[in-house]
Amino acid sequence: MKQWKRAFKYLYTHKSKVLLLFITVFIVGNLFMSALVIHSSSMNMEALFKNRIKSTVILSDKDVSIDDRLDLYDKEAVAADYYNRLSIYETLVSEYHPLYSSLEVDGRNICLNKPNNSCYYFFGVANSDFFELHENSIEITEGRSFTEEELKNGSPVAVLAKDLGRGNFFENDISNFQVGDIIPFSIISYDGKKVEYPVEIIGLFDISDKLSDENKYPLYFKSFMPYKAVTKQYDIQNELNTQNNPIKYSPVQLTFRLASDNKMEEFLQRAETLCQSTRLQIFHSDAEFKKVQRPIMAIRSLADKQFMICTIALITIISLLVILFLEERKHEIGIYLALGERKFNIIVQVLLEIITVGMLAILLSIGSGSKLGEVISNKMLEVQIQEDAKSGANELNPEGIDLEKLIEMYDYSIEQDTVLFMMGICFIIILFSATLPCCYFVNIIPRKVLMEDL
Amino acid sequence: MNILETKNLYFTYPDGDQRKIILNEVNVSFDKGKFYTILGASGSGKTTFLSLIAALDKPERGEILFNGEAIEKIGYEKYRRDDIGIVFQSYNLIPYMNSLENVMVAMSITDNEMEKDMKAQALRILESVGIDENKAKRRINRLSGGEQQRVAIARAISTNVDVIIADEPTGNLDGKTSEMIIDIFKKLAHEQNKCVIMVTHSEKIAAESDVVLKLNTDTQNFEVTS
């Protein structure tokens, strides 16, 4: 009879001991798994949050003089250089600029921002693979993105949402745009002077179905032009205004969204040198996460402690149970030794028994343990949300992700990696806890347990 | 050549602050085909001697030779696995297995050559000691003491060893069953050319053996009578 046969024979004939071991490991396994699920979920949520929020630097010049604004344009050029040099994928986004249009193109009615509202907003981008495209939030399904030439010259071309009308609270798309349409936009001064600014539609995009409705909605209105085209619109408007009024319009802010947190320091060094007179608003993804993380981190911290305690408990409990069981089986071990069985084989037999029962208990605790983790963290989150609401600690970031939205991002799904990690860790713990007592017991002197007399 | 031989075997036990000598420079040899009994008073060290030649414990001094080679050199574990079979007074069978499985455990542990159909071989061996197939499949605790001892003997001989070492195998058995067990040992020695070494308290059983080794508590050594 090979070791595995002996092991299963033992398990089959010692059901009460098997049950005791199973229940014990199952209980600890549930706590273990719940801790792991909470930890893993919070990590996933942090990664998701940071991916959504990105690291953002906003150069704000609300209070900057006209001369400074002109400087800022130069800085934009340098910033664009940054964009290339640092290989930042992100859009260089200007504050949008309003363009006005009649609601008719080639005899077709078109819908713009809101019904009966002819004002429309464009976001300036500095790259053909701009942020939303790069992140697959949108896909250009008709036409194309910008060419390098168009970006360089600031050509009046635009990429719009195909379902623009749907964003305007209509069930169906009624925007009626087509690639190649030239929309007769105009720039209007404060005193009503008008300069024609026709914009050609070169691409229409669909919004990804993977996005939530909440994330989809802003994209219906987010239409894109080359960044330089947007700044040109400001120049035109300022020129119109200066004829009768010294008021100057300028981009409210420039937003740089960095592809990687690692780029932040280098970027800031240059930006601060270039934009001394400009307000710098920094939204670092780590820092933003820290603002809303408290409840999540509290749970994660607790889960980590629970994980540690469970590890120690599992090692202790399995070691004690193995010692207890082996103490009762000293005689049997003595018999195997008297028959000349190799110590290694005896250890393998006992480990097979413990690992079979232990891993079965752990396997079954995965489902219930993750459910338990969900219940525990939900309860804790409720408490934390109430506390944060009282203290007013809930802060907004550029993406407007507050605590409640953050919690919505908290996903309890168990990933294959988590299960494998759990199984691996538990296997090592069980193996480690059972091996040491086994090594001790196989070193008994057979005579002492098998022979009674001198 | 002797199959088993002890040279200057020396063993002591702690006795308060002192150490009590149990075996003092014991030199004795055993041959195949003979049935040996070891007699001695309680505490004289006969079981200790048996545990040493069965490699269940290590001597303080001296050596035990199997076919002329020190068992320490062979390896205690390997020696127990391949060269000897042990029968204990309290049977020492694995309680959660049946008779057949107890015998098959020993057969699966040894490195000696076994028949391909191990189960059939085990059943034959059990049959040879008076355990039929029906009893062979019974759990150990459902067998009588005599039957359990016969299973223990079957286990000892199942590995094709030349030396059978038995520690008072009839100690817990009635007279009639004891006779049956002694008959099995005699047959093993005389018909299957095994070397059977048995510890006993009984002068009557000792009289049935070929050689009697009496352990003298004064000299802590053997007196050999045939």
Interface residues (C-beta under 8 A of the other chain):
Chain A: M1 K2 R6 K9 Y10 T13 H14 H331 E332 G334 I335 Y336 L337 A338 L339 G340 E341 R342 K343 N345 I445 P446 R447 L450 M451 E452 D453 L454
Chain B: Y13 I22 S42 G43 S44 G45 T47 T48 L50 S51 A54 L56 D57 E77 K78 Y79 R80 R81 D82 I86 F88 Q89 S90 N92 L93 I94 P95 Y96 M97 E101 M104 V105 A106 S108 I109 T110 R155 D167
